[in-house]
Amino acid sequence: MNALALLTFFCGLISVISAAGTMCYVCNNIIGSCDDEYAGDSSHETDCSGFGYTDDGSCSKAKVTTTVLGNDITLVTRTCGGSYDNSYCKQNDRQKVSTVVSKIQTWSCSCDGDLCNGGSQLTYSAALVCAVIMKFLF
């Protein structure tokens, strides 16, 4: 009986802690290591319920590539909030703008869930993990 009470308390505590806000990677490749190929850096993990961020349960990533006078420049930004409708998300789906001196291509994606705007990864909710553990223990 004590084990059941302890497990219930532990799962409740995990659920409360994880309900703090959506966690997203917030970074760009101008100031740090936030390139297109990104493995996720714990120093970039941000609670989106904090001041200045949009916490709608989503995260975003944008990539802008430009060629100016023959020089290629790429900017990658990851942030909180579902800013994009994913119409320009896949590698072959991009906005293109060309002028006489520059060419700009933009990819923009949003996703739902904690840390979904990093590399490819699989995340589980704390409630699901606790439910599975309790099912097999009791």
Secondary structure, DSSP 4 states (H G I P E B T S, - for coil): -HHHHHHHHHHHHHHHHHTT--EEE-EETTTSS--SS----GGGEEETTSTT---SSEEEEEEEEEEETTEEEEEEEEEES----STB-STT--EEEE-SSEEEEEEEEEEESTTTTSSS-----HHHHHHHHHHHH-
